[in-house]
Amino acid sequence: MKHIAALLLTFTSLHVFADEPAIFRIGIENNRFVPAEIQVPAAQKIKLVIENRDNTSEEFESHALNREKVIPAKSSVSIFIGPLKPGSYPFVGEFHESTAKGIIIAK
């Protein structure tokens, strides 16, 4: 009986991990997104982790993704997006809009 319970727990755990979204990382350095372009799978929910390595706050903003999030200096945040249709989704750092620009491409 113990073996069956352990087996069921294993299958349940694998199912939970299979539903986890793919993780994509973007950094903020010198008021710029690094990398400025990322490609993600279309039709899947993803987790975007943004790490602000600068000494000032930045705001991730994307009208196309309907997301806005302040990222304090020297910290990171996670933003869940998608599933996305194939296409391009621009974003900016609202506090440094002239330099902090990027795009997510869903394929």
MIBA-203463 format. One record per residue (C-alpha): residue number from 1; residue in one letter; chain; x, y, z. Coordinates in steps of 0.02 Angstrom, whole numbers, padded with zeros to 5 digits. Each point is the difference from the previous one (the first is absolute). Layout:
BEGIN
(NUM, 'a', 'A', (X, Y, Z))
...
REM end
This chain:
BEGIN
(1, 'm', 'A', (00000, 00000, 00000))
(2, 'k', 'A', (00143, 00119, 00041))
(3, 'h', 'A', (00072, -00027, -00174))
(4, 'i', 'A', (-00165, 00044, -00083))
(5, 'a', 'A', (-00015, 00159, 00102))
(6, 'a', 'A', (00178, 00050, -00045))
(7, 'l', 'A', (-00034, -00035, -00183))
(8, 'l', 'A', (-00159, 00105, 00001))
(9, 'l', 'A', (00092, 00142, 00085))
(10, 't', 'A', (00137, -00007, -00134))
(11, 'f', 'A', (-00126, 00007, -00142))
(12, 't', 'A', (-00094, 00143, 00084))
(13, 's', 'A', (00163, 00097, 00023))
(14, 'l', 'A', (00049, -00027, -00182))
(15, 'h', 'A', (-00169, 00064, -00057))
(16, 'v', 'A', (00021, 00160, 00104))
(17, 'f', 'A', (00173, 00032, -00073))
(18, 'a', 'A', (-00062, -00033, -00177))
(19, 'd', 'A', (-00123, 00144, 00019))
(20, 'e', 'A', (00133, 00124, 00057))
(21, 'p', 'A', (00027, 00142, -00125))
(22, 'a', 'A', (00167, 00019, -00089))
(23, 'i', 'A', (00112, 00131, 00080))
(24, 'f', 'A', (00083, 00140, -00099))
(25, 'r', 'A', (00120, 00126, 00078))
(26, 'i', 'A', (00036, 00182, -00042))
(27, 'g', 'A', (00121, 00113, 00091))
(28, 'i', 'A', (00003, 00188, 00019))
(29, 'e', 'A', (00174, 00074, -00013))
(30, 'n', 'A', (00046, 00182, -00030))
(31, 'n', 'A', (-00184, 00041, -00029))
(32, 'r', 'A', (-00014, -00129, -00140))
(33, 'f', 'A', (-00082, -00171, -00013))
(34, 'v', 'A', (00125, -00141, -00026))
(35, 'p', 'A', (-00039, -00087, -00114))
(36, 'a', 'A', (-00112, 00125, -00086))
(37, 'e', 'A', (-00085, -00138, -00101))
(38, 'i', 'A', (-00058, -00171, 00056))
(39, 'q', 'A', (-00091, -00135, -00094))
(40, 'v', 'A', (-00132, -00101, 00091))
(41, 'p', 'A', (-00115, -00142, -00054))
(42, 'a', 'A', (-00171, 00055, -00059))
(43, 'a', 'A', (-00155, -00075, 00079))
(44, 'q', 'A', (00086, -00032, 00167))
(45, 'k', 'A', (-00004, 00091, 00165))
(46, 'i', 'A', (00173, 00061, 00049))
(47, 'k', 'A', (00084, 00073, 00152))
(48, 'l', 'A', (00104, 00154, -00034))
(49, 'v', 'A', (00130, 00035, 00135))
(50, 'i', 'A', (00069, 00177, -00008))
(51, 'e', 'A', (00156, 00037, 00103))
(52, 'n', 'A', (00040, 00183, 00028))
(53, 'r', 'A', (00189, 00011, 00023))
(54, 'd', 'A', (-00002, 00192, 00001))
(55, 'n', 'A', (00002, 00114, 00152))
(56, 't', 'A', (-00167, 00079, -00050))
(57, 's', 'A', (-00175, -00068, -00019))
(58, 'e', 'A', (-00076, -00038, -00170))
(59, 'e', 'A', (-00177, -00034, -00057))
(60, 'f', 'A', (-00031, -00140, -00124))
(61, 'e', 'A', (-00145, 00057, -00109))
(62, 's', 'A', (-00081, -00082, -00149))
(63, 'h', 'A', (-00165, 00056, -00072))
(64, 'a', 'A', (00004, -00149, -00119))
(65, 'l', 'A', (00015, -00121, 00148))
(66, 'n', 'A', (-00110, 00103, 00116))
(67, 'r', 'A', (00135, -00003, 00135))
(68, 'e', 'A', (00078, 00132, 00112))
(69, 'k', 'A', (00118, -00039, 00143))
(70, 'v', 'A', (00125, 00104, 00099))
(71, 'i', 'A', (00165, -00088, 00031))
(72, 'p', 'A', (00095, 00076, 00146))
(73, 'a', 'A', (00189, 00023, -00014))
(74, 'k', 'A', (00103, -00158, 00026))
(75, 's', 'A', (-00151, -00115, 00001))
(76, 's', 'A', (-00102, -00111, -00115))
(77, 'v', 'A', (-00182, -00031, -00037))
(78, 's', 'A', (-00097, -00136, -00091))
(79, 'i', 'A', (-00136, 00037, -00125))
(80, 'f', 'A', (-00111, -00134, -00075))
(81, 'i', 'A', (-00055, 00028, -00181))
(82, 'g', 'A', (-00088, -00098, -00133))
(83, 'p', 'A', (-00047, -00108, -00079))
(84, 'l', 'A', (00048, 00119, -00141))
(85, 'k', 'A', (-00050, -00004, -00182))
(86, 'p', 'A', (00147, 00000, -00121))
(87, 'g', 'A', (00063, 00178, -00019))
(88, 's', 'A', (00103, 00139, 00076))
(89, 'y', 'A', (-00033, 00078, 00170))
(90, 'p', 'A', (00101, 00159, 00037))
(91, 'f', 'A', (00040, 00059, 00177))
(92, 'v', 'A', (00090, 00148, 00077))
(93, 'g', 'A', (00075, 00055, 00163))
(94, 'e', 'A', (-00115, 00146, 00036))
(95, 'f', 'A', (00127, 00091, 00111))
(96, 'h', 'A', (00134, -00005, -00138))
(97, 'e', 'A', (-00105, -00016, -00156))
(98, 's', 'A', (00133, 00070, -00118))
(99, 't', 'A', (00121, -00143, 00038))
(100, 'a', 'A', (-00101, -00140, 00082))
(101, 'k', 'A', (-00090, -00082, -00146))
(102, 'g', 'A', (-00032, -00180, -00044))
(103, 'i', 'A', (-00107, -00123, -00092))
(104, 'i', 'A', (-00069, -00174, 00031))
(105, 'i', 'A', (-00026, -00104, -00156))
(106, 'a', 'A', (-00120, -00145, 00014))
(107, 'k', 'A', (00025, -00138, -00129))
REM end
